Amino acid sequence: MQDETVLIIGTGNMGCAIAQGLTRSSQAPKLLLCDHNPARHADLQTRFPNAQIVQTIKQMQHSPKIIILAVKPHDLENICYSLATEASTQECLYLSVAAGVPCSALNSWLPAQVALVRAMPNTPAEIGLGMTGLYTAADTSTEDKTRAQSIMQTVGETLWLEREEQLDAVTALSGSGPAYVFYFMECLQHAGVSLGLSPEQARVLTQQTLLGSAQLAQQSTAFSQLRQHVTSKGGTTEQALAALTERDLQNIIKRALSAARDRAKEMSNTYQGTS
């Protein structure tokens, strides 16, 4: 990657997270950042002093080898059409992090026969601890798959998927997952306050409990074993888990993820057959 030029179109949270990851990499590429809003350029140049910041792709000083599409889904079609007319973007590897836009739509908008990889990261990518699901067509070269994976590994862990529709499940589990965790943390904090703790005491206890538990989970492949290790027969934890089980928490979570997955499918279906 070190000798390649990477163009990131879109400098919102995810675009900037990937830019930061690439900048931190020992094989940092030449970086181009495209943002249509010139009011943001000074700040971007401060954050990424070695990058070229452009308002349109016609202003690029170097031809990219990899193009990362990090814009909102509703902006993607017009951007892809503009890329399809540029001579310098015809033989690039395209990596899309736009949620819900399937390969069929992207292929209909982009230059013919380009290498295309879809990625579904999550917000912990902003601190290099993200989780990204990856999908590409079966005929994508091993080299292009490696290049795409190397980019997303600069912001966390990666997982290749066999079928594109699995990205909907990834969206539901890890893509939206941080919000579920934060909501659970909110609930723990509020419950702690109801038991007599101050909001700050409850926040610190919640935060460190989730952090420590996550690190313990990295040392085990069976979450159930970790749960059982904490749960003594007849003890306080057993009583708390019984209350959660009585309210059917497992099925509540299943329903929540199914709702997110179904919404992801709906979003994807709006682009099916687009040309």
C-alpha positions, 0 to 999 in steps of 0.5 A: 500500500505504501507506494499507492495513492488512496482517494477517500470520497467523503470525510464524515466520521467513517471517512476520517476514521479510515484516513486516520487509520491509513495515516497511522499505518507503517505502510501509509499510502499517498492520501487524497481526500475529497470533500465538496464543502470547501469550508471544511478543507482547512480543518482537514488539512490540519488533521491530515497535513500530508494529504491533498484535499480537493473539492472535486476529483478533477482537482486531483494531482495524482491518479488513485489506485484505490478509491474509498466511497465513504459518502451517504447512500443517497449521494453515491449514484451521482458520485459514481457516475462522475467517477465513471467519466474520469479517465484516471478512475477506470482501473481502480479498486473500489471500496464502498462503506456506504450502508445498504447499497448493493454491488449490483447498483454500484456496478451499474454506476461505476466504470465497467469491470472494476474491482469492487469490495463492500465493507460494513464497519462500525464506529469504534473504527474511530479509535482503531477498534472497529469491526468490519464485515467484507464482501466481494464477488467470487472473481475478485483477485486475491491481490485486490481482496488483500488490499481492501482488507489491509485498509480496513485492518488499519481501523480494527478487525475484519471478517470476510463473508461468503454472501452479500446478504450476510452484510445485512446481518453484520449491519444488525449485529456489529454495525448497529451493535455499539448503540445497543451496548451504549443503551445497555450502559445507560440502563445500568447507570440509571439502575445504579442511581435508583439503588442509591449511587450518584450518577458519576459513581454509577457511570464509572462502575458501568464503564469499567465493568463493560471494559473489563468484561470485553477484555475478558471476552477476548480471552475466551471463545465461549461467552456462556463460560464467562457468565457461569464463572461469575454466577454462584448458585443462590447468589446475587448474579443468579437472581439478576439473571433470573429476572432477565430470563423471566422477561425473555431478554434473549428473544428481545435481543433477537427481535431487535437484531431482526428488526435492524436486519429487515431494515437493512434489507429494505434499504438494499432493495430500494437499489436493486435493479438500479441502472 
